[in-house]
Amino acid sequence: MDTVLQAAIDAACAGGVVLSERAGNLGQVRTKSSTFDMVTEADIASGVAVVRTIAERLEHARFVVEEPEVYDLAGVTRGELDDPEVWVIDPLDGTTSFIHGYPCYSVSVACLRDGQPVAGAVRNVPAAESTWASLGQGAFLDGKRLTCTTTQTIPESLMITGFPYDRTTTLDRQLLVFERIIRDVHDVRRDGSSAIDCCHVAAGRADAFWEFGLMPWDLAAGVLVLRESGAIITGFDGGDWSPSVRDVCAANPALHAELLAVIRSSLGL
């Protein structure tokens, strides 16, 4: 297996071990952008474990991590999203679920080159599942190759979404889309980890995923997993995902255009 991909897998698992050990023992919990956006001591400890696993193998690795305390604690180099190569990491995707003991949270690790993911891994901690992908080499769940579904219409589909920390304009826009889709779709799931959501679509457990207000570390690994499973992920303008994209639509190729049209119509785009 490629050294970079193996580093991603092992790093995600290392973070997962930390989260498993700290589940139910939160320590200090503080808020960030809002009362809904929280960080725990487990977020930071997981981040340290993740970046150290990579840095020990790849001497010149640079990092973009959701929790900034990680850089100094781990003694690693802070990078930028436009670096030629940078590791983009969410040490705990699904903090709210983790805090409440709801079994859906993950560690997301991706290596970006020139702004696009080339290797990535997501550790679904409560399920003890690892999903990974490398550019041009396919996506895998614990070694089993993944292929997205071929469902062609919204009424036949199971979809996944999430709700933003911004409970003002962004939430209002999401509710417009949600109301339109929920009336037609088979059903919608919402578990709170966009990295896991991407992996579920790649694995054929759901047909599509959309969400507002996501950050690069939420999606970087999941984007590659989706692409390598045959799915499409774009912004709401239909353009390819990049680290600057915050609102995303992901689905199998047969469904993507229809879902994107519904989203755009709901928003008056």
C-alpha positions, 0 to 999 in steps of 0.5 A, a space after each residue: 500500500 502507498 506510504 501516504 495512504 497507509 499513513 492516513 489510515 494509521 493516523 485515523 485509527 490512532 485518533 480513533 483509539 484516543 476517542 474510544 478511550 475518552 468516550 464518556 470522560 469528556 473533560 473540559 468542554 468549551 464553545 467556539 463559533 456558537 453555543 452549538 459549536 463545541 470542542 472537547 479535550 478529546 478533540 485536541 488529544 485525538 488531533 495530537 495522536 493523528 498528526 504525530 502518527 503522520 509526522 513520524 513517517 513523513 518528515 516534512 509534512 504540513 498540517 491544517 487541523 480544525 483545532 489550532 492547539 494541536 500544532 504546538 502540542 504535537 510539535 508539527 508545522 502548520 500549513 495552508 490549504 493552498 500548499 502544494 501538499 498539506 494534510 487536512 484533519 478533523 480529529 473529531 467530526 461529530 463532537 455533539 454526538 460524542 458529547 451526548 454519547 450518540 454513536 456517530 463520530 469519526 476521525 477524518 484524515 486527508 492528504 491534499 496536493 494542489 488543493 485536491 485529495 489524493 489519499 484519505 481515511 475516515 475512522 467511524 469510531 463507534 462502528 470500528 470501521 475504516 474507510 479509505 481511498 487513494 487517487 485512481 485506486 478505488 475506495 474501500 471499507 475495511 478492505 472491501 471495494 466500494 461502489 455507489 448506488 445506481 438509484 435514479 430518482 429522488 422518490 426511490 432514494 435514501 438521503 443524508 443531510 446535516 444542519 449547520 451551526 449557523 442557526 440564522 440565514 444558513 439554517 433558513 436556507 437548509 430548511 427550504 431545501 429540506 422541506 422540498 426534499 422530504 416531501 418526495 424522498 424515500 427518507 432522510 437520515 441525519 447523524 452529525 458526521 459529514 465524513 461518515 455521511 460521505 462514506 455511507 453514500 460511497 458504500 451504497 448505504 444511502 444514495 445522496 448527501 447534501 449539506 450547508 456550511 461545511 469546512 475543508 476538514 469536514 470533507 477532504 477525506 470524504 470527497 475522495 472516498 465518494 469520487 473513488 466509489 463513482 459518486 459525484 460531489 460538487 458545490 451548489 453551482 455544479 462546480 467540482 469540490 475545492 477547499 473553498 466550497 462550503 455547500 455540497 451536493 453528493 450523489 451517484 451519477 444518475 441522481 446528482 443532476 436531479 438533486 442539484 436541480 431541486 436544491 437550486 430551485 429551492 434556493 431560487 438559484 
